[in-house]
Amino acid sequence: MATYEEGLKASPEEFCQRMVQTYPLRFSERFWEIFDREVVPKLPSTPLVVDLGTGPGLFVQDVARRFPGGRFYGYDQSPAMIEYAQTLDCGEARVEWRVEDISAQFPPFPPASIDLLAINYVFHGFDYPLPLLDQIEERLKPEGIFLLYDWLRTSLPEYLGFFDQIPEPMDMERRYLQFARHNRYTLSDLTWLLEEAHRFRVLQVYRMTRYHTLFLLQRASGSS
C-alpha cells in the first residue's frame, strides 16, 4: 500500500504533524457523542481494541481513557507515526504500538478475540479489500464492533474546497493528487461491499460530513 507521504509530497514527520493538527476535525465532538452512545455500552469493561492504520495514535489514546483496564494495539506502516504515538499518555491502559504494513500481513490475533476493531481513514487505500475483511471477520468477536470511518466520493469542486477549512491549507497540486485516492467509494458502494459482498451486519451509518461516513458493524449472524 502506497504511503500518504508519497501522495502528499511530504516528509513522514510533516505528514504526522498534519494528522495531529487535523485530528479534531475528523474526530469531532459529534463523533465522540456517537461513540459514547453507540459503541461504549456494547464493549466489556476491559476490551481488546485494535486500531489498524493508527497514525499518530490519538484515537487509541481517547478510547483508552474511556477503558483504563483495556488492552490496545495500534498499527501503522509509518515509523514516524508510531514514534509520535509512543509519546502519548494513555493512562493505566495497556497499549502497544507497532510498525506494521497491514496490507501485507494482518496482526496475529486469535479468532473471535477482538472487541473493537477500528479502521479510520485508511480503508480507501486498499485496492483489493476483501482479504482484509476476511481477517477482520475471523478475528472479531460475534458481539464485537467493527468501526469503519472513511472518505466518500464527492465532486471535484467539493473535494478541493474541503482543504480550505483545515489548518495550513494544502496547495492545489497536492489536492489533485489526493482526489483519486480519497474518492474511491460512494456510500452505496461501501454499504454493498460490507453487507452483500462480505456479509457484515450494519448497525448504524452516520454521514458525518459531505465527505466522510462512519459505519458501525458486527459480524453477520452465522458467520464464522
Rosetta silent file (secondary structure, phi, psi, omega in degrees, C-alpha in Angstrom):
SEQUENCE: MATYEEGLKASPEEFCQRMVQTYPLRFSERFWEIFDREVVPKLPSTPLVVDLGTGPGLFVQDVARRFPGGRFYGYDQSPAMIEYAQTLDCGEARVEWRVEDISAQFPPFPPASIDLLAINYVFHGFDYPLPLLDQIEERLKPEGIFLLYDWLRTSLPEYLGFFDQIPEPMDMERRYLQFARHNRYTLSDLTWLLEEAHRFRVLQVYRMTRYHTLFLLQRASGSS
SCORE:     score description
SCORE:     0.000 S_00000001
   1 L     0.000  125.893 -179.541    0.000    0.000    0.000 S_00000001
   2 L   -64.932  147.481 -179.499    1.495    3.345   -1.037 S_00000001
   3 L   -82.279  153.016  177.279    2.177    5.802    1.752 S_00000001
   4 H   -68.336  -30.495  178.956    0.283    9.050    2.087 S_00000001
   5 H   -58.241  -37.524  179.574    3.536   10.922    2.383 S_00000001
   6 H   -64.150  -43.915 -179.790    4.298    9.935   -1.213 S_00000001
   7 H   -68.277  -31.060 -177.492    0.958   11.235   -2.440 S_00000001
   8 H   -91.428   -6.414 -175.567    1.269   14.454   -0.483 S_00000001
   9 L    56.055   43.737 -179.441    4.919   15.058   -1.347 S_00000001
  10 L  -124.574  154.375  174.289    5.573   15.488    2.365 S_00000001
  11 L   -72.250  158.626  177.220    8.124   14.010    4.707 S_00000001
  12 H   -55.301  -38.115 -179.382    6.857   11.395    7.185 S_00000001
  13 H   -69.724  -38.182  177.714    7.300   13.898   10.014 S_00000001
  14 H   -65.815  -41.528  179.943    5.372   16.610    8.136 S_00000001
  15 H   -66.965  -38.861  177.185    2.523   14.248    7.395 S_00000001
  16 H   -59.195  -45.401  179.622    2.398   13.131   11.029 S_00000001
  17 H   -64.865  -34.461  176.323    2.073   16.724   12.172 S_00000001
  18 H   -64.530  -40.906  178.834   -0.714   17.323    9.651 S_00000001
  19 H   -65.178  -36.640  177.104   -2.618   14.337   11.062 S_00000001
  20 H   -66.105  -44.819 -177.420   -2.181   15.697   14.590 S_00000001
  21 H   -65.595  -35.333 -175.897   -3.384   19.168   13.560 S_00000001
  22 H   -93.934   -0.566 -179.111   -6.460   17.879   11.732 S_00000001
  23 H   -54.117  -45.567 -179.558   -7.441   15.263   14.320 S_00000001
  24 H   -63.814  -24.912  176.589  -10.127   17.476   15.935 S_00000001
  25 H   -72.141  -38.855 -177.781  -11.764   17.990   12.532 S_00000001
  26 H   -80.403  -41.618 -178.905  -12.016   14.257   11.901 S_00000001
  27 L  -109.611   75.598 -172.591  -12.808   13.167   15.459 S_00000001
  28 L   -81.226  177.001  175.484  -15.204   15.917   16.386 S_00000001
  29 H   -57.942  -38.713  178.275  -17.471   16.304   19.384 S_00000001
  30 H   -62.859  -41.843  178.437  -20.235   14.689   17.333 S_00000001
  31 H   -56.542  -47.680 -176.142  -18.056   11.655   16.632 S_00000001
  32 H   -72.228  -27.733  172.736  -17.420   11.106   20.345 S_00000001
  33 H   -62.842  -44.368  177.851  -21.084   11.625   21.199 S_00000001
  34 H   -65.192  -45.489 -178.429  -21.928    8.802   18.791 S_00000001
  35 H   -59.534  -46.439 -177.800  -19.067    6.641   20.069 S_00000001
  36 H   -67.904  -30.808 -178.947  -20.087    7.068   23.705 S_00000001
  37 H   -83.684  -40.081 -169.874  -23.729    6.351   22.942 S_00000001
  38 H  -104.030  -26.549 -174.756  -23.446    3.517   20.422 S_00000001
  39 H  -103.391  -51.037 -175.207  -20.084    1.827   20.976 S_00000001
  40 H   -52.141  -46.463 -178.526  -19.086    2.157   24.622 S_00000001
  41 H   -65.434  -17.825 -178.344  -22.172    0.310   26.009 S_00000001
  42 H   -89.863   -4.583 -176.852  -21.507   -2.637   23.673 S_00000001
  43 L  -104.433  149.770  173.636  -17.945   -3.211   24.906 S_00000001
  44 L   -69.863  169.443 -177.637  -16.769   -5.035   28.035 S_00000001
  45 L   -70.059  -21.948  179.180  -15.020   -3.051   30.744 S_00000001
  46 L  -125.991   68.967 -173.002  -11.648   -4.489   29.700 S_00000001
  47 L   -76.711  158.200  166.948  -11.860   -4.667   25.898 S_00000001
  48 E   -97.568  116.464 -174.247   -9.282   -5.764   23.381 S_00000001
  49 E  -119.138  130.756  179.961   -9.091   -2.864   20.926 S_00000001
  50 E  -124.147  127.418  178.940   -7.170   -2.885   17.641 S_00000001
  51 E  -116.347  110.771 -178.680   -6.630    0.225   15.517 S_00000001
  52 E   -93.161  123.031 -172.847   -5.354   -0.524   12.005 S_00000001
  53 L    76.821   50.783 -170.242   -3.637    2.467   10.436 S_00000001
  54 L   -70.007  -16.463 -178.308   -3.461    4.223   13.783 S_00000001
  55 L    61.811 -135.494 -179.034   -1.498    7.221   12.526 S_00000001
  56 L   -78.713    4.285  170.479   -0.244    9.330   15.449 S_00000001
  57 L    85.424    6.856 -173.830   -2.322    7.237   17.885 S_00000001
  58 H   -69.187  -32.098  175.885   -4.710    9.905   19.126 S_00000001
  59 H   -63.826  -45.960  177.702   -7.818    7.766   18.555 S_00000001
  60 H   -59.115  -43.437  179.668   -6.336    4.982   20.671 S_00000001
  61 H   -58.942  -44.338 -178.381   -5.461    7.488   23.369 S_00000001
  62 H   -67.585  -37.976  177.984   -9.030    8.809   23.509 S_00000001
  63 H   -72.038  -37.780 -179.965  -10.558    5.319   23.655 S_00000001
  64 H   -61.875  -33.509  177.446   -8.006    4.180   26.247 S_00000001
  65 H   -65.410  -25.941  178.102   -9.109    6.995   28.538 S_00000001
  66 H   -83.378  -22.832 -177.492  -12.605    5.504   28.440 S_00000001
  67 L  -132.928   74.512 -175.834  -11.375    1.975   29.192 S_00000001
  68 L   -63.219  -17.400  178.273   -8.357    2.170   31.520 S_00000001
  69 L   -94.149    4.181 -175.177   -8.454   -1.589   32.043 S_00000001
  70 L   -83.480  170.616  173.417   -8.372   -2.410   28.344 S_00000001
  71 E  -113.827  132.184 -172.571   -5.679   -3.709   26.029 S_00000001
  72 E  -130.551  138.148  177.443   -4.925   -1.598   22.965 S_00000001
  73 E  -130.107  123.693  177.050   -2.880   -2.210   19.834 S_00000001
  74 E  -116.333  125.570 -177.274   -2.106    0.494   17.301 S_00000001
  75 E  -117.144  137.069  173.331   -0.558   -0.437   13.951 S_00000001
  76 E  -153.657  148.653 -179.407    0.845    1.834   11.272 S_00000001
  77 L   -81.584   -7.818 -177.641    3.318    1.387    8.462 S_00000001
  78 L   -97.264  116.269  175.315    4.962    4.746    9.209 S_00000001
  79 H   -58.328  -32.663  179.874    7.739    4.723   11.833 S_00000001
  80 H   -64.707  -38.759  178.194    7.206    8.472   12.268 S_00000001
  81 H   -65.052  -46.506 -178.617    3.574    7.898   13.265 S_00000001
  82 H   -66.980  -36.769  177.185    4.452    5.179   15.769 S_00000001
  83 H   -60.480  -41.337  177.214    7.278    7.268   17.183 S_00000001
  84 H   -66.424  -45.593 -178.033    4.775   10.059   17.875 S_00000001
  85 H   -58.047  -35.451 -178.200    2.209    7.630   19.320 S_00000001
  86 L   -66.554  -13.443  177.770    4.776    6.297   21.769 S_00000001
  87 L   -88.325   -7.122 -174.177    4.949    9.733   23.393 S_00000001
  88 L   -76.798  146.208  174.085    1.217    9.731   24.270 S_00000001
  89 L   -92.439  108.846 -179.772   -0.083    9.367   27.797 S_00000001
  90 L  -105.594   20.714  175.964   -2.716    6.619   27.689 S_00000001
  91 L    65.558 -139.634 -175.704   -3.177    6.394   31.432 S_00000001
  92 L   -85.308   -8.173 -178.001   -3.412    2.961   33.010 S_00000001
  93 L   -65.026  148.829  175.996   -4.421    1.142   29.817 S_00000001
  94 E   -88.014  114.796 -173.571   -2.029   -1.394   28.340 S_00000001
  95 E  -126.020  133.578  174.467   -1.058   -0.045   24.920 S_00000001
  96 E  -123.714  133.060  177.693    1.295   -1.452   22.310 S_00000001
  97 E  -112.084  133.444 -176.883    2.370    0.438   19.194 S_00000001
  98 E  -138.880  136.263  172.840    3.789   -1.457   16.258 S_00000001
  99 E   -79.801  116.859 -174.825    5.175   -0.554   12.843 S_00000001
 100 L  -156.295  134.726  172.399    3.342   -2.892   10.500 S_00000001
 101 L   -89.622  100.119 -174.125    2.070   -2.819    6.915 S_00000001
 102 L   -70.847  -13.274  175.776   -1.378   -4.302    7.474 S_00000001
 103 L   -75.866  -19.390 -179.656   -1.890   -4.688    3.731 S_00000001
 104 L   -94.156  -36.472 -177.514    0.893   -7.271    3.719 S_00000001
 105 L  -154.432  128.215  178.252    0.082   -9.180    6.907 S_00000001
 106 L   -77.665  141.481  178.886   -2.777   -8.978    9.376 S_00000001
 107 L   -56.407  144.887 -170.559   -1.729   -8.837   13.042 S_00000001
 108 L   -83.072   69.128  174.585   -1.721  -12.330   14.637 S_00000001
 109 L   -93.887  146.823  178.935   -4.763  -12.205   16.914 S_00000001
 110 L   -64.905  158.610  175.648   -6.671  -15.404   17.699 S_00000001
 111 L   -58.299  144.805  175.044  -10.068  -15.984   16.075 S_00000001
 112 L    51.337   46.799 -176.991  -13.021  -14.250   17.755 S_00000001
 113 L  -117.406  -16.650 -170.961  -10.788  -12.307   20.150 S_00000001
 114 E   -97.127  130.845  178.905  -11.200   -8.610   19.290 S_00000001
 115 E   -85.610  -39.673  178.953  -13.881   -6.466   20.942 S_00000001
 116 E  -139.267  122.041  174.175  -13.375   -3.326   18.855 S_00000001
 117 E  -118.886  123.857 -176.603  -11.518   -3.086   15.559 S_00000001
 118 E  -116.484  138.158  170.552  -11.194    0.370   14.044 S_00000001
 119 E  -130.790  104.869 -175.403  -10.081    1.485   10.599 S_00000001
 120 E  -109.004  114.108  174.591  -10.125    5.257   10.388 S_00000001
 121 L    59.709   34.875  179.999   -9.406    6.981    7.053 S_00000001
 122 L  -128.864  -28.975 -171.586   -7.390    4.028    5.775 S_00000001
 123 H   -56.824  -37.798 -178.852   -9.825    1.626    4.104 S_00000001
 124 H   -63.549  -15.564 -179.481   -9.911    3.526    0.809 S_00000001
 125 H   -80.935   -6.370  179.801   -6.191    2.833    0.440 S_00000001
 126 L   -91.606  115.874  179.678   -6.756   -0.897   -0.111 S_00000001
 127 L   -66.350  -34.615  179.214   -7.028   -1.694   -3.806 S_00000001
 128 L  -132.634   93.895 -169.930   -8.483   -5.119   -3.016 S_00000001
 129 L   -85.324   -6.894 -173.583  -10.071   -5.037    0.466 S_00000001
 130 H   -62.396  -41.173  176.409  -11.720   -8.477    0.600 S_00000001
 131 H   -60.700  -37.429  177.144   -8.766  -10.318    2.215 S_00000001
 132 H   -62.742  -44.416  179.366   -8.652   -7.623    4.902 S_00000001
 133 H   -64.843  -35.327  174.742  -12.370   -8.013    5.570 S_00000001
 134 H   -57.554  -46.602 -177.592  -11.905  -11.793    5.779 S_00000001
 135 H   -66.474  -40.611  178.709   -9.330  -11.315    8.513 S_00000001
 136 H   -62.626  -45.791 -179.047  -11.476   -8.825   10.422 S_00000001
 137 H   -61.179  -39.270 -178.269  -14.484  -11.129   10.297 S_00000001
 138 H   -68.562  -37.114 -171.796  -12.437  -14.066   11.566 S_00000001
 139 H   -95.847  -12.970  178.362  -10.865  -12.206   14.487 S_00000001
 140 E   -78.408  137.032  173.700  -13.793  -10.076   15.631 S_00000001
 141 E   -62.525  154.118  178.560  -15.900  -11.467   18.462 S_00000001
 142 E   -55.670  -34.508  179.097  -19.516  -12.236   17.466 S_00000001
 143 E   -98.987    5.701 -178.979  -20.653   -9.303   19.599 S_00000001
 144 E   -71.994  165.854 -177.363  -17.596   -7.175   18.744 S_00000001
 145 E  -113.077  131.490  171.009  -17.725   -3.879   16.879 S_00000001
 146 E  -105.425  112.501 -179.479  -16.054   -3.076   13.567 S_00000001
 147 E  -102.525  118.423 -179.591  -15.764    0.713   13.277 S_00000001
 148 E  -121.678  119.414 -175.450  -15.084    1.966    9.761 S_00000001
 149 E  -129.500  119.687 -171.995  -14.672    5.713    9.239 S_00000001
 150 E  -157.981  175.695  177.784  -13.658    6.940    5.816 S_00000001
 151 E   -71.395  150.044  170.010  -13.916    9.255    2.858 S_00000001
 152 L  -115.264  152.729  177.161  -16.881    9.280    0.485 S_00000001
 153 L   -66.581  130.830  176.051  -16.789   10.123   -3.180 S_00000001
 154 L  -133.675  173.401  177.423  -17.682   13.758   -3.817 S_00000001
 155 L   -69.992  157.062  179.907  -17.472   16.121   -6.756 S_00000001
 156 H   -59.252  -45.714  179.004  -14.107   17.627   -7.608 S_00000001
 157 H   -60.566  -40.545  178.519  -15.149   21.199   -6.624 S_00000001
 158 H   -63.558  -44.048 -177.751  -16.455   19.990   -3.253 S_00000001
 159 H   -63.794  -46.255 -179.911  -13.326   17.973   -2.596 S_00000001
 160 H   -61.299  -36.569 -179.067  -10.956   20.794   -3.487 S_00000001
 161 H   -70.860  -23.963 -179.562  -12.912   23.151   -1.251 S_00000001
 162 H   -55.458  -38.568 -172.711  -12.638   20.826    1.748 S_00000001
 163 H   -76.220   -6.399  174.339   -8.992   21.742    2.223 S_00000001
 164 H   -71.579  -19.613 -174.581   -9.774   25.417    2.653 S_00000001
 165 H   -97.508   -0.555 -177.702  -11.083   24.655    6.154 S_00000001
 166 L   -98.830  156.161  175.778   -8.083   22.802    7.545 S_00000001
 167 L   -59.710  140.990 -178.963   -5.057   24.306    9.298 S_00000001
 168 L    49.667   68.989 -175.777   -2.307   25.169    6.838 S_00000001
 169 L   -49.846  142.621 -178.844   -4.423   24.503    3.711 S_00000001
 170 L   -73.305  143.101  178.810   -2.911   22.111    1.183 S_00000001
 171 L   -69.832  163.212 -170.348   -1.674   23.537   -2.107 S_00000001
 172 H   -64.665  -35.976  179.109   -3.704   22.826   -5.235 S_00000001
 173 H   -61.704  -43.597 -179.400   -1.321   20.257   -6.731 S_00000001
 174 H   -66.615  -35.400  178.256   -1.496   18.124   -3.605 S_00000001
 175 H   -61.641  -43.549  179.090   -5.291   18.357   -3.535 S_00000001
 176 H   -66.147  -38.008  179.161   -5.489   16.951   -7.053 S_00000001
 177 H   -62.216  -34.124 -178.591   -3.017   14.198   -6.191 S_00000001
 178 H   -84.566  -17.652 -174.328   -5.228   13.125   -3.303 S_00000001
 179 H   -57.830  -48.015 -178.128   -8.533   13.370   -5.171 S_00000001
 180 H   -65.615  -34.074 -178.956   -8.241    9.988   -6.900 S_00000001
 181 H   -69.814  -46.655 -174.356   -7.162    8.277   -3.687 S_00000001
 182 H   -79.422  -22.825 -173.868   -9.926    9.626   -1.462 S_00000001
 183 L   -98.644   48.123 -177.542  -12.776    9.422   -3.968 S_00000001
 184 L   -82.214  -46.347 -169.352  -12.887    5.657   -4.322 S_00000001
 185 L  -120.023  142.893  164.382  -16.287    4.758   -2.817 S_00000001
 186 L   -87.716  170.561  176.991  -19.811    6.119   -2.691 S_00000001
 187 H   -61.672  -41.093  179.170  -21.979    5.411    0.348 S_00000001
 188 H   -67.642  -33.928  175.257  -23.875    2.750   -1.621 S_00000001
 189 H   -59.267  -50.173 -177.709  -20.551    1.175   -2.704 S_00000001
 190 H   -65.098  -41.006  179.997  -19.407    0.782    0.883 S_00000001
 191 H   -62.090  -45.314  178.338  -22.787   -0.490    2.057 S_00000001
 192 H   -63.012  -45.512 -177.995  -22.868   -3.124   -0.676 S_00000001
 193 H   -60.004  -40.234 -175.617  -19.253   -4.126   -0.060 S_00000001
 194 H   -82.390  -38.789 -175.988  -19.813   -4.598    3.655 S_00000001
 195 H   -88.505  -45.973 -172.820  -23.304   -6.105    3.658 S_00000001
 196 L   -92.238  -49.552 -177.197  -23.565   -8.023    0.395 S_00000001
 197 L   -74.163  -23.915 -176.377  -20.022   -8.833   -0.684 S_00000001
 198 L  -134.600    0.357  168.337  -18.885   -9.624    2.825 S_00000001
 199 L    62.985   30.212  166.497  -21.962  -10.108    4.982 S_00000001
 200 E   -75.574  155.376  176.525  -21.209   -7.786    7.863 S_00000001
 201 E   -99.801  121.424 -179.487  -24.262   -6.520    9.683 S_00000001
 202 E   -81.986  118.312  176.839  -24.589   -2.750    9.615 S_00000001
 203 E   -83.433  -48.301 -179.149  -25.690   -1.442   12.999 S_00000001
 204 E  -150.444  149.224  171.655  -25.565    2.262   12.196 S_00000001
 205 E  -130.375  129.829  179.964  -24.366    4.539    9.424 S_00000001
 206 E  -123.670  124.908  173.384  -23.664    8.206   10.073 S_00000001
 207 E   -84.644   96.374 -172.632  -22.954   10.754    7.374 S_00000001
 208 L   -70.535  -41.538  173.319  -20.509   12.799    9.408 S_00000001
 209 L  -145.214 -178.813  176.157  -19.879   15.395    6.685 S_00000001
 210 L   -68.228  -14.088 -176.980  -20.475   15.509    2.951 S_00000001
 211 L  -103.830  -18.079 -167.170  -17.022   13.932    2.611 S_00000001
 212 E  -135.042  145.762  176.626  -16.971   11.310    5.376 S_00000001
 213 E  -134.641  151.808 -179.667  -19.090    8.468    6.702 S_00000001
 214 E  -120.769  122.080  174.844  -18.986    6.325    9.823 S_00000001
 215 E  -107.040  136.302  168.383  -20.080    2.670    9.822 S_00000001
 216 E  -115.616  122.787 -170.772  -20.660    0.628   12.965 S_00000001
 217 E  -134.572  160.940  169.620  -20.785   -3.078   12.116 S_00000001
 218 E  -134.422  165.323  172.344  -20.817   -6.569   13.565 S_00000001
 219 E   -60.380  141.554  177.488  -20.266   -9.999   12.103 S_00000001
 220 L   -66.048  150.433  178.900  -23.357  -11.243   10.337 S_00000001
 221 L   -57.587  127.691  177.275  -25.388  -13.857   12.167 S_00000001
 222 L    91.088   -6.835  178.992  -23.941  -17.280   11.480 S_00000001
 223 L   -75.302  152.658 -176.887  -20.595  -16.065   10.114 S_00000001
 224 L  -122.496    0.000    0.000  -17.546  -17.868   11.398 S_00000001
